[in-house]
């Protein structure tokens, strides 16, 4: 349903943001 889709999108965005922050903090960016 709609809420399930929104939840999945939010989870994906949060995961991306966290990965980006980790990358910047550790300097271990992976492309």
PyMOL Python script that loads the backbone (N, CA, C, O; Angstrom):
from pymol import cmd

cmd.read_pdbstr("""\
ATOM      1  N   UNK A   1       0.818  -1.209   0.000  1.00  0.00           N
ATOM      2  CA  UNK A   1       0.000   0.000   0.000  1.00  0.00           C
ATOM      3  C   UNK A   1       0.853   1.260   0.000  1.00  0.00           C
ATOM      4  O   UNK A   1       2.081   1.216  -0.075  1.00  0.00           O
ATOM      5  N   UNK A   2       0.154   2.377   0.087  1.00  0.00           N
ATOM      6  CA  UNK A   2       0.834   3.670   0.022  1.00  0.00           C
ATOM      7  C   UNK A   2       1.835   3.834   1.149  1.00  0.00           C
ATOM      8  O   UNK A   2       2.977   4.228   0.916  1.00  0.00           O
ATOM      9  N   UNK A   3       1.411   3.534   2.372  1.00  0.00           N
ATOM     10  CA  UNK A   3       2.302   3.738   3.524  1.00  0.00           C
ATOM     11  C   UNK A   3       3.514   2.824   3.454  1.00  0.00           C
ATOM     12  O   UNK A   3       4.613   3.209   3.855  1.00  0.00           O
ATOM     13  N   UNK A   4       3.315   1.618   2.948  1.00  0.00           N
ATOM     14  CA  UNK A   4       4.430   0.688   2.799  1.00  0.00           C
ATOM     15  C   UNK A   4       5.462   1.256   1.834  1.00  0.00           C
ATOM     16  O   UNK A   4       6.666   1.167   2.077  1.00  0.00           O
ATOM     17  N   UNK A   5       4.988   1.838   0.742  1.00  0.00           N
ATOM     18  CA  UNK A   5       5.891   2.431  -0.245  1.00  0.00           C
ATOM     19  C   UNK A   5       6.654   3.600   0.355  1.00  0.00           C
ATOM     20  O   UNK A   5       7.864   3.727   0.165  1.00  0.00           O
ATOM     21  N   UNK A   6       5.936   4.456   1.081  1.00  0.00           N
ATOM     22  CA  UNK A   6       6.580   5.613   1.712  1.00  0.00           C
ATOM     23  C   UNK A   6       7.624   5.150   2.712  1.00  0.00           C
ATOM     24  O   UNK A   6       8.720   5.705   2.784  1.00  0.00           O
ATOM     25  N   UNK A   7       7.274   4.123   3.486  1.00  0.00           N
ATOM     26  CA  UNK A   7       8.217   3.604   4.486  1.00  0.00           C
ATOM     27  C   UNK A   7       9.468   3.072   3.806  1.00  0.00           C
ATOM     28  O   UNK A   7      10.579   3.312   4.280  1.00  0.00           O
ATOM     29  N   UNK A   8       9.303   2.352   2.702  1.00  0.00           N
ATOM     30  CA  UNK A   8      10.455   1.807   1.989  1.00  0.00           C
ATOM     31  C   UNK A   8      11.327   2.925   1.429  1.00  0.00           C
ATOM     32  O   UNK A   8      12.554   2.857   1.502  1.00  0.00           O
ATOM     33  N   UNK A   9      10.694   3.950   0.870  1.00  0.00           N
ATOM     34  CA  UNK A   9      11.458   5.080   0.338  1.00  0.00           C
ATOM     35  C   UNK A   9      12.233   5.772   1.445  1.00  0.00           C
ATOM     36  O   UNK A   9      13.408   6.100   1.278  1.00  0.00           O
ATOM     37  N   UNK A  10      11.574   5.994   2.579  1.00  0.00           N
ATOM     38  CA  UNK A  10      12.222   6.662   3.704  1.00  0.00           C
ATOM     39  C   UNK A  10      13.411   5.845   4.193  1.00  0.00           C
ATOM     40  O   UNK A  10      14.464   6.393   4.518  1.00  0.00           O
ATOM     41  N   UNK A  11      13.230   4.521   4.243  1.00  0.00           N
ATOM     42  CA  UNK A  11      14.312   3.645   4.687  1.00  0.00           C
ATOM     43  C   UNK A  11      15.490   3.729   3.724  1.00  0.00           C
ATOM     44  O   UNK A  11      16.642   3.793   4.152  1.00  0.00           O
ATOM     45  N   UNK A  12      15.202   3.728   2.427  1.00  0.00           N
ATOM     46  CA  UNK A  12      16.265   3.804   1.431  1.00  0.00           C
ATOM     47  C   UNK A  12      17.014   5.124   1.525  1.00  0.00           C
ATOM     48  O   UNK A  12      18.243   5.156   1.454  1.00  0.00           O
ATOM     49  N   UNK A  13      16.267   6.213   1.686  1.00  0.00           N
ATOM     50  CA  UNK A  13      16.896   7.536   1.783  1.00  0.00           C
ATOM     51  C   UNK A  13      17.755   7.610   3.036  1.00  0.00           C
ATOM     52  O   UNK A  13      18.888   8.089   2.992  1.00  0.00           O
ATOM     53  N   UNK A  14      17.211   7.134   4.157  1.00  0.00           N
ATOM     54  CA  UNK A  14      17.958   7.171   5.413  1.00  0.00           C
ATOM     55  C   UNK A  14      19.240   6.358   5.281  1.00  0.00           C
ATOM     56  O   UNK A  14      20.300   6.779   5.744  1.00  0.00           O
ATOM     57  N   UNK A  15      19.141   5.196   4.650  1.00  0.00           N
ATOM     58  CA  UNK A  15      20.316   4.344   4.462  1.00  0.00           C
ATOM     59  C   UNK A  15      21.375   5.043   3.625  1.00  0.00           C
ATOM     60  O   UNK A  15      22.569   4.964   3.916  1.00  0.00           O
ATOM     61  N   UNK A  16      20.925   5.726   2.589  1.00  0.00           N
ATOM     62  CA  UNK A  16      21.860   6.442   1.722  1.00  0.00           C
ATOM     63  C   UNK A  16      22.547   7.568   2.474  1.00  0.00           C
ATOM     64  O   UNK A  16      23.755   7.764   2.350  1.00  0.00           O
ATOM     65  N   UNK A  17      21.762   8.310   3.261  1.00  0.00           N
ATOM     66  CA  UNK A  17      22.323   9.424   4.034  1.00  0.00           C
ATOM     67  C   UNK A  17      23.339   8.902   5.039  1.00  0.00           C
ATOM     68  O   UNK A  17      24.422   9.469   5.184  1.00  0.00           O
ATOM     69  N   UNK A  18      22.991   7.819   5.736  1.00  0.00           N
ATOM     70  CA  UNK A  18      23.895   7.248   6.735  1.00  0.00           C
ATOM     71  C   UNK A  18      25.183   6.776   6.069  1.00  0.00           C
ATOM     72  O   UNK A  18      26.278   7.018   6.578  1.00  0.00           O
ATOM     73  N   UNK A  19      25.046   6.101   4.924  1.00  0.00           N
ATOM     74  CA  UNK A  19      26.235   5.633   4.212  1.00  0.00           C
ATOM     75  C   UNK A  19      27.115   6.810   3.803  1.00  0.00           C
ATOM     76  O   UNK A  19      28.340   6.739   3.898  1.00  0.00           O
ATOM     77  N   UNK A  20      26.489   7.888   3.349  1.00  0.00           N
ATOM     78  CA  UNK A  20      27.248   9.071   2.929  1.00  0.00           C
ATOM     79  C   UNK A  20      27.985   9.683   4.110  1.00  0.00           C
ATOM     80  O   UNK A  20      29.152  10.056   3.996  1.00  0.00           O
ATOM     81  N   UNK A  21      27.301   9.785   5.244  1.00  0.00           N
ATOM     82  CA  UNK A  21      27.942  10.348   6.436  1.00  0.00           C
ATOM     83  C   UNK A  21      29.106   9.475   6.874  1.00  0.00           C
ATOM     84  O   UNK A  21      30.183   9.983   7.187  1.00  0.00           O
ATOM     85  N   UNK A  22      28.897   8.157   6.897  1.00  0.00           N
ATOM     86  CA  UNK A  22      29.982   7.235   7.272  1.00  0.00           C
ATOM     87  C   UNK A  22      31.156   7.417   6.330  1.00  0.00           C
ATOM     88  O   UNK A  22      32.309   7.458   6.758  1.00  0.00           O
ATOM     89  N   UNK A  23      30.853   7.527   5.034  1.00  0.00           N
ATOM     90  CA  UNK A  23      31.890   7.690   4.022  1.00  0.00           C
ATOM     91  C   UNK A  23      32.713   8.931   4.305  1.00  0.00           C
ATOM     92  O   UNK A  23      33.942   8.891   4.254  1.00  0.00           O
ATOM     93  N   UNK A  24      32.033  10.051   4.608  1.00  0.00           N
ATOM     94  CA  UNK A  24      32.757  11.298   4.863  1.00  0.00           C
ATOM     95  C   UNK A  24      33.536  11.230   6.160  1.00  0.00           C
ATOM     96  O   UNK A  24      34.653  11.741   6.242  1.00  0.00           O
ATOM     97  N   UNK A  25      32.955  10.599   7.183  1.00  0.00           N
ATOM     98  CA  UNK A  25      33.613  10.538   8.489  1.00  0.00           C
ATOM     99  C   UNK A  25      34.853   9.653   8.423  1.00  0.00           C
ATOM    100  O   UNK A  25      35.905  10.011   8.952  1.00  0.00           O
ATOM    101  N   UNK A  26      34.728   8.499   7.773  1.00  0.00           N
ATOM    102  CA  UNK A  26      35.835   7.545   7.752  1.00  0.00           C
ATOM    103  C   UNK A  26      36.781   7.801   6.595  1.00  0.00           C
ATOM    104  O   UNK A  26      37.909   7.306   6.601  1.00  0.00           O
ATOM    105  N   UNK A  27      36.341   8.574   5.588  1.00  0.00           N
ATOM    106  CA  UNK A  27      37.161   8.818   4.409  1.00  0.00           C
ATOM    107  C   UNK A  27      37.272   7.573   3.556  1.00  0.00           C
ATOM    108  O   UNK A  27      38.192   7.450   2.748  1.00  0.00           O
ATOM    109  N   UNK A  28      36.332   6.638   3.732  1.00  0.00           N
ATOM    110  CA  UNK A  28      36.388   5.380   2.986  1.00  0.00           C
ATOM    111  C   UNK A  28      35.307   5.309   1.938  1.00  0.00           C
ATOM    112  O   UNK A  28      34.553   4.338   1.880  1.00  0.00           O
ATOM    113  N   UNK A  29      35.226   6.343   1.097  1.00  0.00           N
ATOM    114  CA  UNK A  29      34.189   6.378   0.069  1.00  0.00           C
ATOM    115  C   UNK A  29      34.394   5.251  -0.935  1.00  0.00           C
ATOM    116  O   UNK A  29      35.503   5.009  -1.412  1.00  0.00           O
ATOM    117  N   UNK A  30      33.297   4.570  -1.241  1.00  0.00           N
ATOM    118  CA  UNK A  30      33.332   3.530  -2.275  1.00  0.00           C
ATOM    119  C   UNK A  30      32.442   3.978  -3.420  1.00  0.00           C
ATOM    120  O   UNK A  30      31.307   4.400  -3.199  1.00  0.00           O
ATOM    121  N   UNK A  31      32.952   3.888  -4.649  1.00  0.00           N
ATOM    122  CA  UNK A  31      32.137   4.287  -5.783  1.00  0.00           C
ATOM    123  C   UNK A  31      31.510   3.088  -6.454  1.00  0.00           C
ATOM    124  O   UNK A  31      30.785   3.239  -7.437  1.00  0.00           O
TER     125      UNK A  31
END
""", "prot")
cmd.dss("prot")
cmd.show_as("cartoon", "prot")
cmd.util.cbc("prot")
cmd.orient("prot")
